[in-house]
Amino acid sequence: MIKQLKFIIYTRPFICFLYYFIRLYTATFRLKIENEKSWQSMLNGNQPVILVTWHQQFFSAIRHFKKYARYNPGLMISRSRDGDLISAVARRSGWRTPRGSSSKGGKEAMAAMIVHLNTYGFGAHILDGPTGPMGKVKPGIIKMALQTNALLVPFFIDSHQAWFFNSWDRFMIPKPFAKVRLRFLDPIHIYGEKNEDFDVLRERLETLMLPGLHP
């Protein structure tokens, strides 16, 4: 029974159903967007931009982020079975999805993501994905920023009513018809002096991002 269920979950009809279910569900949110124009004006001016957030919070942005399809956005996603579902939904939303993580295919996916950013100038990155630990910025984003000269734009999501899963990231899903706020911080430029340690840049970004993580 479990094998049959898993087979159904990864079929094309189920993925199509999941995509439209997410769109319908998230359409119930009373969504408020803050500080979006500040980074879009830079992107429209050919400045590369990478949106960054925590794994906990990306679900609520899926519907709104379809509006960015015209920018040919990219998002690196793991080669796990869960990643298959996420990647399929992202592609239906107009996003390119290089596949890989630190445990499998990460080097190739990172290289593909850097090429994508240098070509199209826009992408997003889940800082502590796909397996955590929660609130720990992985070093890949620093490499991407340094090799593409991209501005990083942190975004956070909060809701006055939400469920939090008992998972490593305390994954958040706002309840139907909840007030949801998608808040962008001002763009930041990750760069270091020649003698500055790579991990110092990672820790600097982590310190900036942690206040937006729901405990």
CORNORVEN-V951024 format. One record per residue. N is the residue number from 1. PSI is psi in whole degrees, 0 to 359 (999 if undefined). OMEGA is omega as a letter, one per 40 degrees, with the letter a starting at -180 (NA if undefined). NEAR is the number of other ideal C-beta (glycine too) atoms within 10 Angstrom. Layout:
((N:PSI:OMEGA:NEAR) (N:PSI:OMEGA:NEAR))
This chain:
((1:316:a:5) (2:319:i:6) (3:318:i:7) (4:320:i:8) (5:315:i:8) (6:321:i:10) (7:316:a:10) (8:318:a:10) (9:326:a:14) (10:14:i:12) (11:159:a:10) (12:316:i:8) (13:321:a:8) (14:319:i:15) (15:320:i:17) (16:316:i:13) (17:315:a:11) (18:317:a:16) (19:311:a:18) (20:329:i:11) (21:315:i:12) (22:317:a:16) (23:318:i:15) (24:317:a:10) (25:311:a:15) (26:344:i:19) (27:341:i:10) (28:343:a:13) (29:142:i:21) (30:85:a:12) (31:133:i:19) (32:127:a:10) (33:132:i:13) (34:133:i:12) (35:39:i:14) (36:325:a:15) (37:333:a:10) (38:318:i:13) (39:331:i:22) (40:326:i:15) (41:325:i:11) (42:319:i:16) (43:318:i:20) (44:340:i:12) (45:20:i:8) (46:25:i:7) (47:120:i:16) (48:141:a:19) (49:137:i:22) (50:118:i:26) (51:136:a:24) (52:142:i:22) (53:182:i:25) (54:152:i:28) (55:327:a:22) (56:330:a:25) (57:0:a:23) (58:335:a:22) (59:315:a:18) (60:345:a:23) (61:352:a:19) (62:311:a:19) (63:313:a:17) (64:324:a:17) (65:349:i:20) (66:334:i:15) (67:343:a:11) (68:3:a:19) (69:330:a:12) (70:343:i:8) (71:3:a:17) (72:59:a:15) (73:154:i:26) (74:149:a:25) (75:121:i:23) (76:128:a:29) (77:144:a:26) (78:163:i:23) (79:16:i:17) (80:169:i:16) (81:321:i:10) (82:322:i:12) (83:328:i:20) (84:317:i:16) (85:313:a:17) (86:317:a:21) (87:318:a:22) (88:318:i:19) (89:318:a:21) (90:318:i:23) (91:322:i:15) (92:342:i:18) (93:4:i:20) (94:15:a:15) (95:142:i:23) (96:146:a:19) (97:80:i:20) (98:137:a:20) (99:128:i:18) (100:162:i:21) (101:183:a:20) (102:335:a:16) (103:339:a:11) (104:118:i:13) (105:15:a:16) (106:320:a:17) (107:314:a:9) (108:318:a:13) (109:321:i:21) (110:317:i:20) (111:319:i:13) (112:323:a:18) (113:321:i:26) (114:318:i:21) (115:317:a:14) (116:314:a:22) (117:321:i:23) (118:337:i:13) (119:311:a:13) (120:338:i:14) (121:14:a:23) (122:137:i:24) (123:184:i:27) (124:161:a:21) (125:135:i:22) (126:114:a:22) (127:325:a:21) (128:14:a:21) (129:169:e:21) (130:354:a:20) (131:9:i:16) (132:196:e:15) (133:158:a:9) (134:133:i:17) (135:13:i:18) (136:113:i:12) (137:123:i:22) (138:152:a:21) (139:345:a:13) (140:324:a:20) (141:327:i:23) (142:318:i:21) (143:316:i:17) (144:315:a:23) (145:317:a:23) (146:325:a:15) (147:352:i:15) (148:354:a:20) (149:31:a:14) (150:144:i:25) (151:142:i:19) (152:132:i:23) (153:100:i:23) (154:143:i:21) (155:149:a:23) (156:155:i:19) (157:132:i:24) (158:158:a:17) (159:144:a:20) (160:344:i:11) (161:119:a:11) (162:155:i:17) (163:143:i:11) (164:123:a:13) (165:156:i:11) (166:66:a:6) (167:174:a:11) (168:329:a:14) (169:0:a:23) (170:56:a:17) (171:134:a:17) (172:130:i:20) (173:113:i:15) (174:148:i:24) (175:157:i:13) (176:136:i:11) (177:16:i:10) (178:154:i:18) (179:121:a:13) (180:132:i:23) (181:125:i:17) (182:110:a:21) (183:120:i:15) (184:136:i:19) (185:168:i:18) (186:148:i:10) (187:144:i:20) (188:149:a:15) (189:118:i:10) (190:113:i:19) (191:155:a:11) (192:160:i:13) (193:163:a:7) (194:330:a:4) (195:9:a:5) (196:133:a:11) (197:138:a:10) (198:320:a:12) (199:336:i:11) (200:321:i:11) (201:320:i:20) (202:316:a:20) (203:326:i:12) (204:316:i:16) (205:319:i:20) (206:318:i:17) (207:321:i:10) (208:325:a:15) (209:331:a:20) (210:323:i:12) (211:339:i:8) (212:0:a:18) (213:129:i:19) (214:126:a:16) (215:999:NA:6))
